[in-house]
Amino acid sequence: MSTRKISKPLRRVTLTVDPDDYSAIDELAKQSDVSASWLIRRSMKEFLDRHTEDERIEIPKLKQEKS
């Protein structure tokens, strides 16, 4: 993973997530002594690092997702 330093202001976003997913993230963050926000930013960065060369990614929809 990239070790770049954050040298610019962070951008605030609002997400709507499944309450169970957020609870799992929050618990993992607490166990790891980091904030849920930090864990989500780290997860996003890892995802982008894995797919940076991809022109497009195929992500199948979960059954509960609506179009």
JOMOSUL-V952185 format. One record per residue. N is the residue number from 1. PHI is phi as a letter, one per 30 degrees, with the letter a starting at -180 (none if undefined). PSI is psi in whole degrees, 0 to 359 (NA if undefined). OMEGA is omega in whole degrees, 0 to 359 (999 if undefined). Layout:
N&PHI&PSI&OMEGA / N&PHI&PSI&OMEGA
This chain:
1&none&152&179 / 2&d&144&177 / 3&c&25&181 / 4&d&147&177 / 5&d&147&176 / 6&d&109&183 / 7&c&4&179 / 8&b&161&181 / 9&d&144&177 / 10&d&153&179 / 11&c&127&179 / 12&d&133&176 / 13&b&156&176 / 14&c&129&181 / 15&b&148&171 / 16&c&121&184 / 17&b&160&176 / 18&d&133&182 / 19&e&324&178 / 20&d&321&177 / 21&d&316&180 / 22&d&319&178 / 23&e&319&179 / 24&d&317&177 / 25&d&314&181 / 26&d&317&180 / 27&d&316&178 / 28&d&320&178 / 29&d&314&179 / 30&d&317&179 / 31&d&335&182 / 32&c&4&181 / 33&h&41&174 / 34&b&167&177 / 35&d&159&175 / 36&d&322&179 / 37&d&317&179 / 38&d&316&182 / 39&d&320&178 / 40&d&317&176 / 41&d&317&180 / 42&d&317&179 / 43&d&318&178 / 44&d&316&180 / 45&d&317&179 / 46&d&319&177 / 47&d&313&180 / 48&d&322&177 / 49&d&321&180 / 50&d&330&188 / 51&c&14&185 / 52&d&330&181 / 53&c&351&182 / 54&d&137&174 / 55&d&328&182 / 56&a&147&175 / 57&c&143&177 / 58&c&119&179 / 59&b&110&180 / 60&d&142&178 / 61&d&143&174 / 62&d&157&183 / 63&e&323&184 / 64&d&351&180 / 65&d&142&177 / 66&c&147&180 / 67&d&NA&999
